[in-house]
Structures are given as C-alpha cells and as structure tokens.
Amino acid sequence: MAGAVDDSDENELRAETAEEGGDFLSAFIIWGDLASKERDPFFFTRCGRAAQEIERWDDAEMAFAEALRVDPTFGMAMEGMGDLWATRTDKDDKESFEIAKSWFLKALQRERKARTLTFLGATYRALAEEAAAQQAFSEALQLNPDYEEALYNLAKGRKESDPANAIELLERAISIDPDYFLAHQELGTLYHRAGDLPRAEYHFRRSLEIEPWEFFSLLFLANLLSVTGRDAEAEETYRKAIQLYPEKLEGYEFFANFLDSVGKSEEASSLRQRAKSTS
C-alpha cells in the first residue's frame, strides 16, 4: 500500500514538473492516469486544466465533469469548468460566456474567492454587462486588496470615466507584481493620453522588457516615439511590429499613416496595397 502512495506522489511530481516546463500534453496524460486510478476530483481537475492549455476542449470538459461526478460540491472543478467555457474557441462566444457565468456563480455559492470573482467579472465584461463586472471586481478586492488581476480589471472599467483612479489602481497592481506587463501597457496608454510622455514611454518600454514581442506595446511605443519627434526610432519600431505580425492589418495602417507624416507617401501607398492583399 505504501508503494502505491509513493507511486502516486511520484507521478504527481512528474505532472507538476511537466506543467512547469510547458509540457502540458505530458501533464494531461499523467493527471489523467492519476485521476482514473485514484478517482480523485483534484486530479480530474488538474487533468482538465492541462487539456485546456493544449486546446483539447472536449477532453477538458469531460475531465471537469468527471471531477464533479466524483464530488458534485468540488468548487475547483466548477471554477475550472467556467474558465474552460470562457476561453474555449470551438463554440459560439455568447453561449460560451453565458455557460461560463453560470459555472462561476455555482462556484461562488460554494466559496467566495477573489480569483473566481475576477473570472466572473471578466465574463460579465465579455457579455457587455459592465456594471456587474465592476461589482465583481470590487468584491474581489474587498476579499483580497492585493489581488493584482482584480486591480487591473477594475482599472480597465474606469479608464474612461475616472482615468486618475484607473492610474492609481494600475500603479498598485505593478507595485504588487512589477512584471505585470498588461498593467504597464495600460499605464502607458493612460499616461500618454494625459500628456505625461516620459512616464508613458517608461511603461511601454517596461511592458516590452517583460514581453519583448508584444504587438500593441510595439505600436504604442512607435506612436509615442513619433509624437516626440524620434522618427527613425519610430520607423524601426513600426517595421519590427509588422515583420513580427504580418497578419495584423492594423499594424500596416498605423505604419502607413506614420510614413505619410514623414513624407514617404509612396511607401505608405505600397504598404496599404500589401495590407489589402493580406486581408
């Protein structure tokens, strides 16, 4: 019997190590074997999350469902099922988000958790229910004032109506997680809009230190460099963005507008034609 326990522990460690190394297929297989042998809802849930990472949506759904067959009150599986429906790409978006919402609400009946509330808030936002989203993010922060995901999401909802408060929330988020690149990116756009260009540039560059190939951070930085008269740097950054993401048509349009502004209208026209042929 002790040997079986040791085998289970060893396989659990193997699954964890596979996940940490980004090998979610191996993790899915190991968690699935553990779940089948142990009939443990935790293992089924981990199997479902690994399947979700490799976009095996039906396998993920079956794993979460099996976890709930073993234990119908297992909140982690309810949250997992909600997250699956909020992220899967093989179903109609609105229907998927409605199903996700129902699962998050079920999970919250079991336990009020900041993470689940933040997932719920993001789902409300996807369904254009912004007031409900803001309420969910606010409750998440009441439960955990240092939950950076809730701070970021609450800020996104307030950036038009109260940009100063949005900046404050985002600054709190990066004080908790200095490498939260989305928060840096959002701060860059807000500071740019407020006319504080040095701070805007700092945050765009920080976001690119964390995620060097992020498309929108490259575009935002290129635009700022153009505004501040550093045309050569701006052009280099625009070129980098469209070289990395030739399928993203907005990059062509932003770059073409910049080229027009510096007197390179012929190249701008050529770039727009290239975009048409790409679309």
N, C-alpha and C positions, 0 to 999 in steps of 0.2 A: 504493500500500500504506500509506503514511504517513497518507493521508486516512482510510482505514478505521480505523486505530488511533485517530486523533483523534476520529472519529465515535463509536467505542466508548467512549472516555474521556468524551466529552461526554454520551452517554446514561447512562453510569454515574453521572455527577454529577447528572443530571436525576432519576434514580431515587432517589439518596440524598436530594436536596433534597425530593422528594415525600414520602418517608418522614418526614423531619424535620418537615414541615408537616402530617403526619397524613393525607396523601392516599395511602392505601395502594392504592386502585384504580389510580391512575396508575402508582404504583411497580410493581404487579403486571404491568401491561401492558408497561412499559418493560423490566423484568427479563426478562419472557417473550420479548420480541423479541430482546434481547441473547443470551439463552440459546439460542434457536433458531439465530441466526446464528453464534455462536461455539462452540456445543457445549461450553460451559464448565460444569463441575459447580457452581462457585461461583455463577454466575448463576442456574442452576436452583434452587439452594438459597435464594438471596435471593428469587426468584420465589415459591417455596413459602412462605416466611415472610410475604411480603406478602399472599398469598392467605389464609393463616391469620388474619391480622389482620382481614380482611373476611369471615371465616367461610365462605370458599369451600373447604370441606373437601376435596372431591374434587379440585379443581384443585391444592390444596396437596399432596395425596398424590401426584398424578401428577408434579408438579414434583420432589419429593424422589426419587421412583422413577426419574425420568429422570436426575437427577444421579448416582444410583448405577448406572444402566446405563452412563453415560459413564465413571465411576470407581467400581467396587464397593468401594474402600477409603476413600472420602471420608467421614471421620468427622463433618464438619459436617452432611452430609446425614443421616447416621444419627441424630445428636442432634436434628436438625430433625424427622425422622420420629417420633422418640419424643415430642418436645414436642407435635407435632400430635395424636398419639393420646392424650396426657394431657389435652388441652384441648378436643378436638372434642366437640360436643354432639349429634351426629346418630347416635351408636351407643350400644350398651349400655355402661354405665360400667365394669363389672368386666372385660368383654372388652377394652375400650379400654385400661384401665390395664395389663392383662397384656401387651398388644401393645407399649405404651409401654415397659414394663420391659424387654422383650426387645431393643428397639432401643437403649435407653440402655446395656444391658450389652454389646451389639455395639460401640457407640461407644467404650466404656471399654476394650475389648480393643485398640483402635487407639491410644488415648491416655488416660491417667488425668488428668482435668481436674476442678477444683473445681466448675465450673458443671455439668458433666454429672453428677457425683456428687450435687450438690444436687437436680437434676431427678429423679434416681433415688430419692433419699431421700424426696422429696415423693410420688413414685409408690408407693413402699413404704407410706407413711403412708396414702394413699388406699385401699390394699389391706389396711389394718389389720395390716401387718407392721412394727410399731413398732420392734422390736429391730433389724431390718435397716435401717430408716430412720435410727435413731440411729448405726449403724455407718457408713452412707454419709455423713451429715453430719459425723461426726468425722473421717473420712478426708479429706473436702473441706477441713476446717480444718487438717489436717496439711499438705496441699499449699499452702494459702493461708490463713494465720491471720487475715487481714484481710478474708475474704470474708463480707460482712455478711448475705447471704441464708442462708448455712450457719449463722452465729451465731444468726440469728432462728429458723430451723427447729429447731436443736438446743435452743434455749431452750423452744420450744413443747412439745417432748417431755419436758422436765424440770420444767415449771412445777408439776406436782402432787407429784412425788417429791422435788424439790430446788429450791424456789422461790428460795432465795438465789442459787444458781448460775444459775438462769434469769435473774434480775435482772442478775447480773454479765455474762452473755453479751449481753443486750439493751443494757446500757449500753455495752458495747464496740461493738455494731452502730451505735448512734447517734453514737458518737464518730467512726466511720468515715464514716457518712452521716447528718448531723444532720437531714436531711429524710426519713428512713425512717419514714413515718407509721405503718405497721403495728407497728414496734418500739415507737414511742411509745405506741400504743394498748395493746399488750400490757403495757408497763411500767405504764401507768395502772391496769390491772386487778390486776396483782400488788401494786403499792403500796397500792391500795385494800384488797385482801384482807389485807395486812399491817398495816393501820391507819394508814399514813402518808398521810393525806388531802391535805396540801399538795403532796406530790410527785405523787400520783395526779392531782390536778387539773391540775398543770403539764403532765403528759404528755398528758392528754386534750385540753387546750387547744392544745398543740403539734401534736397529730395533726390538729386542726381548722384550725389555721393552714395546714397543708400541703394537706389535703383538706377544704375548708370544709363540704361537704355529705355527709360520710360518716355513714351511718345509725347504725352501732353506736357510734361515738365520740360522737355526739349523745346517744344513750340512756345511755351510761356516764356522761357528764358530767351529764346531767339527774339521774340517780340519786344521784351524789355531791353535787350541789347540794341535793337533798332531804335527804340524810343530815346535811348540815351546816347545815340549817335555813334555807336560802335558797329558800323555797318559790316566790316569784314568779319568780326566775330559772329554777328547775327547771321550772315550768309552761310558761314561754315556750320553753324548750329542747325539752321533750316535744312541744309544739304544732308547733314547727318540723320535728321529725323526722317526724311523721305527715302534715304537709302536703306535705313533700318526697317521702315514700314511702307514699302511701295504700294501696299493695298489700301492705305488710309488716305482717302481722297481729300480730306480737309487739310492735310499737310501740303498738298500741291497748291491749293487755293491761297493759304496763308503765305507760302513762299512766293507765289506769283505776284501777289499784291505787294510784297516787300520789293521784289525785283522791279516792278513798275515804279515804286517810290524812289529807287536809286538810279533810274534811267536805263534799266535793262529790259525794256519792253519786248524786244524780240525774243529773248529767252523766256520771259513771262508767258508770252503767247504760246511758245513751244511747250512749255510746262502744262498749260491748260489743255492743249491738244493731247498731251500724254495722259493727263488725267481722264479725258473722255474715252480714250482707247482702253484705259484700265478698268473703267466702270462697266 
